Amino acid sequence: MDVLLLGDVHAASVGVDVVRVRRVLIIATSLVTGVAVAVSGVIGFVGLIIPHILRRLIGPHHQWLLPLAVVVGAAFLVFADCLARALIAPEELRLGVLTALIGAPFFLFLLLRHRREGLL
């Protein structure tokens, strides 16, 4: 995946079948995301937020980004769950509501930033 960040021409020049790898990555990512959201509900949404935040903090290198996204995503969900239980105790705030309140503004920020930079 790191080689694909260099561009199609460079990736192809080092022997990567760009079209095939992209197709496999898109299908695998779509299936994993769909299963995660189907099993866990809206809290699977966090799996889309954390990698974007980490990429801004540590850079695009997937050897660090992928394992850290797993660990930080799990830690974030534990933190969000504790916060959801404590905010309006003894009642309990739904975890999906809390993650949506955090995730929606972040995705809006990403969308507006990409639109401003002309990427969309």
C-alpha positions as semicolon CSV with decimal commas, in nm:
position;residue;x (nm);y (nm);z (nm)
1;M;0,000;0,000;0,000
2;D;0,290;0,234;0,067
3;V;0,411;0,188;-0,291
4;L;0,068;0,293;-0,422
5;L;0,113;0,626;-0,242
6;L;0,397;0,704;-0,483
7;G;0,158;0,697;-0,779
8;D;0,050;0,446;-1,039
9;V;0,353;0,483;-1,264
10;H;0,605;0,434;-0,983
11;A;0,410;0,143;-0,834
12;A;0,390;-0,029;-1,172
13;S;0,761;0,030;-1,232
14;V;0,849;-0,174;-0,922
15;G;0,625;-0,460;-1,025
16;V;0,291;-0,386;-0,859
17;D;-0,020;-0,474;-1,059
18;V;-0,191;-0,147;-0,968
19;V;-0,536;-0,223;-1,107
20;R;-0,553;-0,565;-0,940
21;V;-0,422;-0,442;-0,603
22;R;-0,663;-0,147;-0,600
23;R;-0,954;-0,372;-0,690
24;V;-0,866;-0,621;-0,414
25;L;-0,817;-0,343;-0,158
26;I;-1,148;-0,173;-0,242
27;I;-1,343;-0,499;-0,227
28;A;-1,174;-0,613;0,096
29;T;-1,219;-0,274;0,262
30;S;-1,584;-0,255;0,161
31;L;-1,656;-0,605;0,291
32;V;-1,474;-0,554;0,622
33;T;-1,643;-0,216;0,680
34;G;-1,985;-0,357;0,593
35;V;-1,942;-0,654;0,825
36;A;-1,811;-0,435;1,109
37;V;-2,106;-0,196;1,085
38;A;-2,355;-0,483;1,043
39;V;-2,224;-0,660;1,353
40;S;-2,157;-0,364;1,581
41;G;-2,384;-0,091;1,448
42;V;-2,281;0,269;1,422
43;I;-1,984;0,225;1,654
44;G;-1,807;0,058;1,363
45;F;-1,795;0,414;1,232
46;V;-1,500;0,471;1,465
47;G;-1,298;0,236;1,250
48;L;-1,316;0,501;0,982
49;I;-1,225;0,796;1,206
50;I;-0,917;0,671;1,389
51;P;-0,701;0,590;1,082
52;H;-0,759;0,941;0,944
53;I;-0,658;1,099;1,274
54;L;-0,351;0,876;1,306
55;R;-0,246;0,944;0,948
56;R;-0,236;1,316;1,032
57;L;-0,033;1,245;1,347
58;I;0,218;0,976;1,240
59;G;0,216;0,991;0,861
60;P;0,107;0,754;0,587
61;H;0,337;0,455;0,648
62;H;0,112;0,152;0,675
63;Q;0,359;-0,058;0,875
64;W;0,285;0,175;1,169
65;L;-0,058;0,304;1,074
66;L;-0,247;-0,027;1,059
67;P;-0,138;-0,176;1,395
68;L;-0,174;0,158;1,570
69;A;-0,522;0,207;1,422
70;V;-0,630;-0,123;1,576
71;V;-0,491;-0,040;1,920
72;V;-0,598;0,326;1,927
73;G;-0,942;0,240;1,786
74;A;-1,000;-0,014;2,062
75;A;-0,873;0,226;2,329
76;F;-1,092;0,502;2,190
77;L;-1,400;0,280;2,210
78;V;-1,323;0,185;2,570
79;F;-1,279;0,554;2,655
80;A;-1,601;0,648;2,471
81;D;-1,791;0,370;2,649
82;C;-1,670;0,488;2,989
83;L;-1,763;0,845;2,897
84;A;-2,108;0,739;2,773
85;R;-2,175;0,560;3,101
86;A;-2,052;0,852;3,314
87;L;-2,201;1,154;3,133
88;I;-2,562;1,110;3,241
89;A;-2,528;0,852;3,519
90;P;-2,727;0,658;3,637
91;E;-2,875;0,655;3,286
92;E;-2,662;0,540;2,997
93;L;-2,596;0,729;2,675
94;R;-2,587;0,505;2,368
95;L;-2,230;0,456;2,250
96;G;-2,331;0,506;1,886
97;V;-2,467;0,850;1,970
98;L;-2,142;0,953;2,133
99;T;-1,922;0,821;1,852
100;A;-2,146;0,990;1,595
101;L;-2,113;1,320;1,783
102;I;-1,737;1,284;1,757
103;G;-1,716;1,130;1,409
104;A;-1,964;1,342;1,214
105;P;-1,785;1,675;1,274
106;F;-1,452;1,512;1,190
107;F;-1,581;1,378;0,859
108;L;-1,735;1,716;0,783
109;F;-1,392;1,870;0,846
110;L;-1,231;1,617;0,608
111;L;-1,494;1,681;0,342
112;L;-1,458;2,058;0,361
113;R;-1,078;2,037;0,361
114;H;-1,074;1,811;0,054
115;R;-1,322;2,034;-0,124
116;R;-1,114;2,344;-0,040
117;E;-0,798;2,173;-0,170
118;G;-0,979;2,072;-0,488
119;L;-0,953;1,698;-0,422
120;L;-1,329;1,640;-0,458
